[in-house]
Amino acid sequence: MADESGSRDALLADRRNKRFQRCVSHAHDELKSFRSYLRWMCVDQSNVGRLCLSWGVFVVFTIVVPAVSHFVFACSFCDGKHKRPYDSVVQLSLSGVATLSFVCLSTFVRKFGLKRFLFFDKLYDESETVRKGYTAQLNRSLKVVCCFVIPSFVAESIYKIWWYASEASQIPYVGNVYASAAMACLMELFSWLYRTTVIFLVCVLFRLICYLQILRLQDFATMFEVDSDVGSVLLEHLRIRRHLKIISHRCRDFILWTLILVTGSQFALLLITTKSSAISSLDVYKGGELLLCSITLNTGLLILLRSATKITHKVQAVTCLAAKWHVCATLDSFDAATAQIASNGRMFRGESNKDDESEDEAEDEEDELDNSKLIPSYAYSTISFQKRQALVTYFENNRAGITIYGFTLDRTTIHMLFMIEFSLVLWLLGKTVNGIS
């Protein structure tokens, strides 16, 4: 009996390992280009060699190069245009968020695998529309990362090349002064490119996962346009809720700490730039890199908050869709004698809209979840009033979405965060102004 139990446990463990093992890229692998991109970014940690390389590159470009740049090339004796009084805030802010992004990405890939983390192992249960839409969005994701990284890198390159070209002879060097300056400039540019790419990569991956759930919700909305039973609708909604809980549990720490780090860096930025000694000397030469860092970090945070808020809004729109479905069914059953019925498909219709041009403009902003179209009666002809009412009540009391430790990331939460931070900014400005006066 012990031998049989041991062999059964070994068999189950072997099946579990096969289920969750890393997939090797092949000709028809949707993630082949993405895996290549991760290897090129030195983020792939699929074996011991790549793991050591990944962490080595991270330490060099996220910690060593910024530290050397700040302590060795501070150039405190340079003229006013070449001094960098805000370099410490820039380096700490960018390296802090980049460290958080790298650690979270490494944890996701090592713990779940890229295919599981991006929910590609669940696509076989989805419709063809969802699979094609998600694959197309995956292929666009790397282009989206480049769209955010390239402008920031170009602006930083212009500043660094100007700084090193004009002050090459006044900074410490080894051997040839111009070769040392060129090498230091390249290392700083690679460090900036690496950190911003890692930050935007994780943000865009979160946006990609949220986009999959939006596609699933749009596909779920079509169930109200066909003669579906309440049980199948409920099971599909429970499956979507489960995936949203998984996303929230995996990404909540990253979103929360990104919000904390970016908010802290912005308050530090505001504090050092509103000092009486800094206001008079603040210009584009001293504050340009600080502004660029602030734009980069806030853009990444906005990608996270917008993606989470958008999917939460779509999930909550299901309640409105179900209520409209229930109302159309009720009105059609009571007013069948007086309603205007289409010849090939019964549809409850109100008075015709005279403003056709305004209606066309409104339809451009609608989708399957949030629209003003009535629902055909064949979609609810076999469902009783009690079942429809029970389903609507369930939706009203089970609002899902992306959450952070119980707090739903919707528009109300975003407004609350904005008001809290705006109040803190006004308080800090008040203290600063009083100190100057």
Sequence and secondary structure as in RCSB ss.txt:
>XXXX:A:sequence
MADESGSRDALLADRRNKRFQRCVSHAHDELKSFRSYLRWMCVDQSNVGRLCLSWGVFVVFTIVVPAVSHFVFAC
SFCDGKHKRPYDSVVQLSLSGVATLSFVCLSTFVRKFGLKRFLFFDKLYDESETVRKGYTAQLNRSLKVVCCFVI
PSFVAESIYKIWWYASEASQIPYVGNVYASAAMACLMELFSWLYRTTVIFLVCVLFRLICYLQILRLQDFATMFE
VDSDVGSVLLEHLRIRRHLKIISHRCRDFILWTLILVTGSQFALLLITTKSSAISSLDVYKGGELLLCSITLNTG
LLILLRSATKITHKVQAVTCLAAKWHVCATLDSFDAATAQIASNGRMFRGESNKDDESEDEAEDEEDELDNSKLI
PSYAYSTISFQKRQALVTYFENNRAGITIYGFTLDRTTIHMLFMIEFSLVLWLLGKTVNGIS
>XXXX:A:secstr
 HHHHHHHHHHHHHHHHHHHS     TT TTHHHHHHHHHTT   SSHHHHHHHHHHHHIIIIIHHHHHHHTS  
TTS TTT  TTHHHHHHHHHHHHHHHHHHHHHHHHHH HHHHTTGGGGGGS HHHHHHHHHHHHHHHHHHHHHHH
HHHHHHHHHHHHHHHHSGGGS  SSSHHHHHHHHHHHHHHHHHHHHHHHHHHHHHHHHHHHHHHHHHHHHHGGGG
S   HHHHHHHHHHHHHHHHHHHHHHHHHHHHHHHHHHHHHHHHHHHHSSHHHHTT  HHHHHHHHHHHHHHHHH
HHHHHHHHHHHHHHHHHHHHHHHHHHHHHHHHHHSTTTS   SSS     S  S HHHHHHHHTT  SSS     
 GGGTTTS HHHHHHHHHHHHH     EETTEE SHHHHHHHHHHHHHHHHHHHHHHHHHH 
